[in-house]
Amino acid sequence: MLAVLVVLMAGAAGVVTWRFFAAPSQSRLEEQILANPGRIPFGKPSMAVLPLKPLGKDAILQLLSAGLSLNIINQLAKVEQIFVISGESSFVYKDRPRTAREIGKELGVRYLLVGDLEKAGNRIRLRVQLVEAGTGEQLWGEKYDRELKDIFAIQDEITDKIITSLKVKLTEGEQERVWRGGTKNIQAWNFTIQGLGVLRKVTQGDTQNARKLFQLALKLDPDFPGAITLLGYTHFIDAKFAWSPPIEGSQEKAIAVSLGKAAAGARRAIELDPTFGEAYSLMAAVMLTRRDFAQALILGRKSVDLNPNGAEITAILAMIRNYSGDPLDGLNLVNHAIRLSPFHPAWYTYTRGLSKFLLGNYREAIPAFVEYLRRQPDSPTTQLLIIVSFVRLNEIKRAREEVGIYRKEFPGEDNHPQTILTIREPHQNPAVIANILADLKKVGL
């Protein structure tokens, strides 16, 4: 199924936005963005929230700066009338000096929110500005000197000021979604942000460590939808990569139990906040893994309806469309997700490659798969699809060379093509896998 997983950022006082797999390497940044420079969307104010600069080396200050920036992004992402670049992409500029004009051009946005944060005891001082990227003109600026406990109220004020400055009129339903909170417990929030950073590494050990941090957050606030959903995602990752220890000698039972825990987390988060799109997206991923394509599609669409600027949930919906037999829609969706998150995680590239593959465009699918393998080398599925692409292009010699690579990099019965494809590629049409296996046999797999 999804070659995905991981991540979310604590937002809107606990709302989260998913980030699967690590961010792209620095060497890829301009290559990915500058290939399509003039992408400012029509009809909506477009903006990026740059990471707040921490004025000091206090560890809590570093977390607060990142978390507050992400919260503001996630609040704004719920407003359909604003186009907001994902935190993953805007955070690329944390340690990259650029002018406002350069950032606006690279991200394809008109407005930027910039600022800095400092901490003195139990007080924080925050300075923020909303500027027009092309001219550097300040549209709005504010200074806050508050107690640390007021941090969530501050982010609400900032979001409100941005919406006012951009002259966006909210409907009543959107207003409720923007201000709905997830937690007011700052320590629970901090544990969640820390867990997020660990979870992004996508290893078995890091997934377990992240789970412990989310559990600590939930001890402080048992009704925190963001931490509940993230905890659910750790179980989904275990199921996806078969990391759960076998139950009664059965890996299938272990996977089923992990998926059950993930689904329970998604349901609980939805009960606590029925407008929390990321929880619906987690449930959609679970349904896809269980091969319940109809429910996966319903839940995936629901998540995007609730969070129209959610890059990850849009990309997950693209995955669902690929596997349910509509790769053209999948391609359109993943392209939109890439627009929302120009510096996107690796699995978007895989999703785009899979769309191309399923559409029969093997020549364009291969570079996407190769790039994905460069960033996520432990993916036997991707290597198999490269082999099949060359077979279908009638480049048999090259296909056999790729078979040699597969046998070297992915030895053992656990990596038997039929086993790998059956577990990781949940296509609704069984002929898709049958045809792939037939083509692999042509070159000795």
C-alpha positions as CSV (number, residue, x, y, z in Angstrom):
1,M,0.0,0.0,0.0
2,L,1.3,3.4,0.8
3,A,5.0,3.5,0.7
4,V,4.3,6.0,3.4
5,L,4.5,7.2,6.7
6,V,5.1,9.5,9.2
7,V,4.6,12.6,10.5
8,L,2.7,15.4,11.8
9,M,3.3,18.7,13.3
10,A,1.4,19.9,16.4
11,G,-1.0,22.5,15.2
12,A,-3.8,24.9,16.2
13,A,-3.2,24.2,19.9
14,G,-2.7,20.6,19.1
15,V,-4.0,20.1,15.6
16,V,-1.5,18.2,13.4
17,T,-0.4,17.9,9.8
18,W,1.1,14.7,8.5
19,R,4.6,14.4,7.2
20,F,5.6,11.0,5.8
21,F,9.2,10.1,5.5
22,A,12.1,12.5,5.6
23,A,12.3,15.8,3.8
24,P,14.3,16.1,0.6
25,S,18.0,16.6,0.8
26,Q,19.3,20.2,0.4
27,S,20.8,19.4,-3.0
28,R,17.3,18.7,-4.3
29,L,15.6,21.9,-3.1
30,E,16.1,24.3,-6.0
31,E,15.8,21.5,-8.5
32,Q,12.3,20.6,-7.3
33,I,11.1,24.2,-6.9
34,L,12.7,26.1,-9.7
35,A,11.5,23.6,-12.3
36,N,8.1,25.4,-12.1
37,P,8.6,28.9,-10.9
38,G,5.4,30.8,-11.8
39,R,2.9,29.0,-9.7
40,I,1.0,31.5,-7.7
41,P,-2.6,30.2,-7.6
42,F,-5.3,32.4,-9.0
43,G,-8.2,33.6,-6.9
44,K,-6.7,33.1,-3.5
45,P,-4.1,35.0,-1.4
46,S,-1.0,32.7,-1.3
47,M,1.4,32.7,1.6
48,A,4.1,30.9,3.5
49,V,4.7,31.0,7.3
50,L,8.5,31.0,7.8
51,P,9.9,29.4,10.9
52,L,10.1,31.9,13.8
53,K,13.7,32.6,14.7
54,P,14.5,31.6,18.3
55,L,16.6,34.3,20.0
56,G,18.5,32.0,22.3
57,K,19.7,28.4,22.6
58,D,17.2,27.3,25.2
59,A,15.9,23.9,24.1
60,I,12.3,24.8,25.1
61,L,12.6,28.0,23.1
62,Q,13.7,25.9,20.0
63,L,10.6,23.7,20.4
64,L,8.3,26.6,21.0
65,S,9.5,28.5,17.9
66,A,9.0,25.4,15.7
67,G,5.7,24.4,17.3
68,L,4.1,27.9,17.2
69,S,5.1,28.3,13.5
70,L,3.5,25.0,12.6
71,N,0.4,25.7,14.6
72,I,-0.2,28.9,12.7
73,I,0.3,27.1,9.4
74,N,-2.2,24.4,10.4
75,Q,-4.8,26.9,11.5
76,L,-4.5,28.8,8.2
77,A,-4.5,25.6,6.2
78,K,-8.1,25.0,7.2
79,V,-9.2,28.2,5.5
80,E,-10.2,27.3,2.0
81,Q,-9.9,30.8,0.7
82,I,-6.1,31.0,1.5
83,F,-3.4,29.0,-0.2
84,V,-0.8,28.1,2.4
85,I,2.5,26.3,1.7
86,S,3.1,23.4,4.0
87,G,5.4,23.7,7.0
88,E,7.7,21.1,5.6
89,S,8.5,23.4,2.7
90,S,8.6,26.7,4.5
91,F,10.9,25.2,7.2
92,V,13.5,24.6,4.5
93,Y,14.4,28.3,5.0
94,K,15.2,27.9,8.7
95,D,18.9,27.9,8.0
96,R,18.9,29.3,4.4
97,P,19.4,33.0,4.1
98,R,17.1,34.3,1.4
99,T,15.4,37.6,0.6
100,A,11.6,37.9,0.8
101,R,11.5,38.2,-3.0
102,E,13.6,35.1,-3.5
103,I,11.5,33.0,-1.1
104,G,8.3,34.3,-2.7
105,K,9.5,33.3,-6.1
106,E,10.8,29.9,-5.0
107,L,7.6,29.0,-3.2
108,G,5.3,30.7,-5.6
109,V,3.6,32.8,-2.9
110,R,2.7,36.5,-2.6
111,Y,2.8,36.9,1.2
112,L,5.2,35.8,4.0
113,L,4.8,35.7,7.8
114,V,8.2,36.3,9.5
115,G,9.2,36.8,13.1
116,D,11.3,35.9,16.1
117,L,10.7,34.6,19.6
118,E,12.6,34.9,22.9
119,K,12.0,33.5,26.3
120,A,12.7,35.0,29.7
121,G,11.6,32.8,32.6
122,N,7.9,32.1,32.2
123,R,7.4,34.9,29.7
124,I,7.8,35.0,26.0
125,R,8.4,37.9,23.6
126,L,7.2,37.5,20.1
127,R,7.6,39.8,17.1
128,V,5.8,39.0,13.8
129,Q,5.3,40.7,10.5
130,L,3.1,39.9,7.4
131,V,4.9,41.2,4.3
132,E,4.4,41.2,0.6
133,A,7.1,39.0,-0.8
134,G,7.6,40.9,-4.1
135,T,8.0,44.3,-2.5
136,G,8.9,43.6,1.1
137,E,6.1,45.9,2.2
138,Q,4.8,45.3,5.7
139,L,1.0,44.7,5.8
140,W,0.8,44.1,9.5
141,G,3.2,43.8,12.4
142,E,2.8,43.1,16.1
143,K,4.8,42.5,19.3
144,Y,3.6,40.2,22.1
145,D,5.0,40.1,25.7
146,R,3.0,37.4,27.5
147,E,3.2,34.6,30.0
148,L,4.1,31.3,28.4
149,K,0.7,29.9,29.3
150,D,-0.8,32.4,26.8
151,I,1.0,31.0,23.8
152,F,-2.1,29.4,22.3
153,A,-4.1,32.6,22.6
154,I,-1.3,34.5,20.8
155,Q,-1.4,32.1,17.9
156,D,-5.1,32.7,17.6
157,E,-4.6,36.4,17.5
158,I,-1.9,36.1,14.9
159,T,-4.1,34.0,12.6
160,D,-7.0,36.4,13.0
161,K,-4.8,39.3,12.1
162,I,-3.5,37.5,9.0
163,I,-7.0,36.7,7.8
164,T,-8.0,40.3,8.4
165,S,-5.0,41.6,6.5
166,L,-5.6,39.4,3.6
167,K,-9.3,40.3,3.6
168,V,-10.5,36.8,3.7
169,K,-14.1,36.3,4.8
170,L,-14.8,33.1,6.7
171,T,-18.0,31.1,6.8
172,E,-19.2,30.1,10.2
173,G,-18.1,26.5,9.7
174,E,-14.6,27.5,8.7
175,Q,-14.4,29.9,11.7
176,E,-15.2,27.0,14.0
177,R,-12.6,24.7,12.4
178,V,-9.9,27.4,12.6
179,W,-10.2,28.1,16.3
180,R,-11.0,24.6,17.6
181,G,-8.1,23.6,19.9
182,G,-6.5,20.3,20.6
183,T,-4.6,20.8,23.9
184,K,-3.8,23.7,26.2
185,N,-1.1,21.7,28.0
186,I,2.2,23.1,26.9
187,Q,4.2,20.1,28.1
188,A,1.9,17.7,26.3
189,W,2.4,19.9,23.2
190,N,6.2,19.7,23.7
191,F,6.3,15.9,24.0
192,T,4.2,15.7,20.8
193,I,6.6,18.0,18.9
194,Q,9.6,15.9,20.2
195,G,7.9,12.7,19.2
196,L,7.3,14.1,15.7
197,G,11.0,14.8,15.2
198,V,11.8,11.2,16.2
199,L,9.0,9.7,14.1
200,R,10.2,11.4,11.0
201,K,13.3,9.1,10.9
202,V,11.1,6.2,10.0
203,T,13.1,3.4,11.6
204,Q,11.7,0.7,13.8
205,G,13.6,1.9,16.9
206,D,12.7,5.6,16.3
207,T,9.0,4.6,15.8
208,Q,9.0,2.9,19.2
209,N,10.7,5.9,20.9
210,A,8.3,8.3,19.3
211,R,5.4,6.2,20.6
212,K,6.8,6.7,24.2
213,L,6.8,10.4,23.7
214,F,3.2,10.5,22.4
215,Q,2.2,8.3,25.4
216,L,3.8,10.8,27.8
217,A,1.8,13.6,26.1
218,L,-1.4,11.6,26.5
219,K,-0.7,11.1,30.2
220,L,-0.8,14.8,30.6
221,D,-3.7,15.3,28.3
222,P,-5.6,12.1,27.5
223,D,-8.0,13.9,25.1
224,F,-5.3,15.5,22.8
225,P,-6.5,14.5,19.3
226,G,-3.1,15.3,17.7
227,A,-1.1,13.0,20.0
228,I,-3.8,10.3,19.8
229,T,-3.6,10.3,16.0
230,L,0.2,10.3,16.0
231,L,0.2,7.4,18.4
232,G,-2.2,5.6,16.0
233,Y,0.2,6.3,13.2
234,T,3.1,4.6,15.0
235,H,0.9,1.4,15.0
236,F,0.1,1.9,11.3
237,I,3.8,2.2,10.5
238,D,4.4,-1.1,12.4
239,A,1.7,-2.7,10.3
240,K,2.9,-1.2,7.1
241,F,6.5,-2.4,7.5
242,A,5.7,-5.6,9.3
243,W,7.6,-4.4,12.4
244,S,5.2,-5.8,14.9
245,P,6.5,-9.1,16.5
246,P,4.6,-12.1,15.3
247,I,1.6,-13.2,17.4
248,E,1.3,-17.0,17.9
249,G,3.9,-17.3,15.1
250,S,1.8,-15.2,12.7
251,Q,2.9,-12.0,11.2
252,E,-0.6,-11.5,9.7
253,K,-2.1,-11.5,13.2
254,A,0.5,-9.0,14.3
255,I,-0.3,-6.7,11.4
256,A,-4.0,-7.0,12.1
257,V,-3.6,-6.0,15.7
258,S,-1.4,-3.0,14.8
259,L,-4.0,-1.9,12.3
260,G,-6.7,-2.3,14.9
261,K,-4.8,0.0,17.3
262,A,-4.3,2.6,14.5
263,A,-8.0,2.5,13.7
264,A,-8.9,2.9,17.3
265,G,-6.7,5.9,17.6
266,A,-8.3,7.5,14.5
267,R,-11.8,6.8,15.8
268,R,-11.0,8.3,19.2
269,A,-9.5,11.5,17.7
270,I,-12.6,11.9,15.4
271,E,-14.8,11.5,18.5
272,L,-12.9,14.3,20.2
273,D,-12.8,16.5,17.2
274,P,-15.1,15.6,14.2
275,T,-13.4,18.4,12.1
276,F,-9.9,16.9,12.5
277,G,-9.0,15.9,8.9
278,E,-5.8,14.1,9.7
279,A,-7.6,11.5,11.8
280,Y,-9.8,10.7,8.8
281,S,-6.7,10.4,6.7
282,L,-5.2,7.9,9.1
283,M,-8.4,5.9,9.0
284,A,-8.4,6.1,5.2
285,A,-4.9,4.6,5.2
286,V,-6.0,1.8,7.5
287,M,-9.0,1.0,5.2
288,L,-6.7,1.0,2.2
289,T,-4.4,-1.5,3.9
290,R,-7.4,-3.6,4.7
291,R,-8.5,-3.4,1.0
292,D,-11.7,-1.6,1.9
293,F,-11.4,0.7,-1.1
294,A,-14.9,2.3,-0.9
295,Q,-14.4,3.4,2.7
296,A,-10.8,4.5,2.1
297,L,-12.0,6.8,-0.7
298,I,-14.9,8.2,1.4
299,L,-12.6,8.9,4.3
300,G,-9.8,10.3,2.1
301,R,-12.1,12.8,0.5
302,K,-13.6,13.8,3.9
303,S,-10.1,14.6,5.2
304,V,-9.3,16.8,2.2
305,D,-12.7,18.5,2.5
306,L,-11.8,19.4,6.1
307,N,-8.3,20.5,5.3
308,P,-8.1,21.7,1.7
309,N,-4.5,22.9,2.1
310,G,-3.3,19.6,3.6
311,A,-0.5,18.4,1.4
312,E,-0.1,15.0,3.1
313,I,-3.8,14.1,3.2
314,T,-4.0,15.2,-0.5
315,A,-1.1,12.9,-1.3
316,I,-2.7,10.0,0.6
317,L,-5.9,10.5,-1.4
318,A,-3.7,10.4,-4.5
319,M,-2.4,7.0,-3.3
320,I,-5.9,5.7,-2.7
321,R,-7.0,6.8,-6.2
322,N,-3.9,5.0,-7.7
323,Y,-4.8,1.7,-5.9
324,S,-8.5,2.0,-6.6
325,G,-8.0,2.2,-10.3
326,D,-8.0,5.9,-11.2
327,P,-4.3,6.9,-11.6
328,L,-5.1,10.0,-13.7
329,D,-7.0,11.4,-10.7
330,G,-4.1,10.2,-8.5
331,L,-1.6,12.1,-10.7
332,N,-3.7,15.3,-10.5
333,L,-3.9,15.0,-6.7
334,V,-0.3,14.3,-6.1
335,N,0.7,17.2,-8.4
336,H,-1.5,19.4,-6.3
337,A,0.1,18.0,-3.1
338,I,3.5,18.8,-4.5
339,R,2.3,22.4,-5.2
340,L,1.2,22.6,-1.6
341,S,4.5,21.2,-0.4
342,P,7.3,22.0,-2.9
343,F,10.0,20.5,-0.7
344,H,8.0,17.3,-0.3
345,P,8.8,14.0,1.3
346,A,10.1,11.1,-0.8
347,W,6.9,9.2,-1.0
348,Y,5.2,11.9,-3.0
349,T,7.7,11.0,-5.7
350,Y,6.8,7.4,-5.5
351,T,3.1,8.2,-5.7
352,R,3.7,10.3,-8.8
353,G,5.8,7.5,-10.3
354,L,3.1,4.9,-9.6
355,S,0.5,7.1,-11.3
356,K,2.7,7.4,-14.4
357,F,3.4,3.6,-14.3
358,L,-0.3,2.7,-14.0
359,L,-1.1,5.2,-16.9
360,G,1.5,3.3,-19.1
361,N,4.0,6.2,-19.1
362,Y,7.0,4.0,-18.1
363,R,9.6,6.4,-19.5
364,E,8.5,9.0,-17.0
365,A,7.8,6.6,-14.2
366,I,11.4,5.3,-14.0
367,P,13.1,8.5,-13.0
368,A,10.5,9.0,-10.3
369,F,11.2,5.5,-8.9
370,V,15.0,6.0,-9.2
371,E,14.7,9.3,-7.2
372,Y,12.6,7.6,-4.6
373,L,15.1,4.8,-4.2
374,R,17.9,7.4,-3.8
375,R,16.1,8.9,-0.8
376,Q,14.5,5.7,0.6
377,P,16.8,2.9,-0.5
378,D,15.0,0.1,1.5
379,S,12.2,-0.3,-1.0
380,P,12.1,-3.6,-2.9
381,T,8.7,-2.7,-4.4
382,T,10.2,0.3,-6.1
383,Q,13.0,-1.8,-7.6
384,L,10.5,-4.3,-8.9
385,L,8.5,-1.6,-10.6
386,I,11.7,-0.3,-12.3
387,I,12.3,-3.8,-13.6
388,V,8.8,-4.1,-15.0
389,S,9.0,-0.6,-16.6
390,F,12.0,-1.6,-18.6
391,V,10.3,-4.9,-19.6
392,R,7.3,-3.0,-20.9
393,L,9.6,-0.7,-22.8
394,N,11.1,-3.8,-24.3
395,E,14.5,-2.9,-22.9
396,I,15.2,-6.5,-21.7
397,K,18.9,-6.1,-21.2
398,R,18.4,-3.2,-18.9
399,A,15.7,-5.0,-17.1
400,R,18.0,-7.9,-16.4
401,E,20.6,-5.5,-15.0
402,E,18.0,-4.2,-12.6
403,V,17.2,-7.8,-11.6
404,G,20.8,-8.2,-10.6
405,I,20.5,-5.1,-8.4
406,Y,17.3,-6.5,-6.8
407,R,18.9,-9.8,-5.9
408,K,21.9,-8.1,-4.4
409,E,20.1,-5.4,-2.5
410,F,17.0,-7.5,-1.4
411,P,18.0,-11.1,-0.9
412,G,16.0,-13.8,0.9
413,E,12.5,-15.3,0.9
414,D,11.1,-12.2,2.7
415,N,11.8,-10.3,-0.5
416,H,10.1,-12.7,-2.9
417,P,8.3,-10.5,-5.4
418,Q,4.9,-12.1,-4.8
419,T,5.2,-11.6,-1.1
420,I,6.4,-8.0,-1.4
421,L,3.8,-7.0,-3.9
422,T,0.9,-8.6,-2.1
423,I,1.7,-6.9,1.2
424,R,2.7,-3.5,0.0
425,E,0.7,-2.9,-3.2
426,P,-3.0,-3.1,-2.4
427,H,-4.5,-2.8,-5.9
428,Q,-8.2,-3.2,-6.2
429,N,-7.8,-4.8,-9.6
430,P,-6.0,-8.2,-9.0
431,A,-4.9,-8.1,-12.7
432,V,-2.4,-5.3,-11.9
433,I,-0.3,-7.5,-9.6
434,A,-0.8,-10.6,-11.8
435,N,0.5,-8.7,-14.9
436,I,3.5,-7.3,-12.9
437,L,4.4,-10.8,-11.7
438,A,4.1,-12.2,-15.3
439,D,6.5,-9.5,-16.5
440,L,9.0,-10.2,-13.7
441,K,9.0,-13.9,-14.8
442,K,10.1,-12.8,-18.2
443,V,13.4,-11.7,-16.7
444,G,13.9,-14.5,-14.2
445,L,12.0,-13.3,-11.1
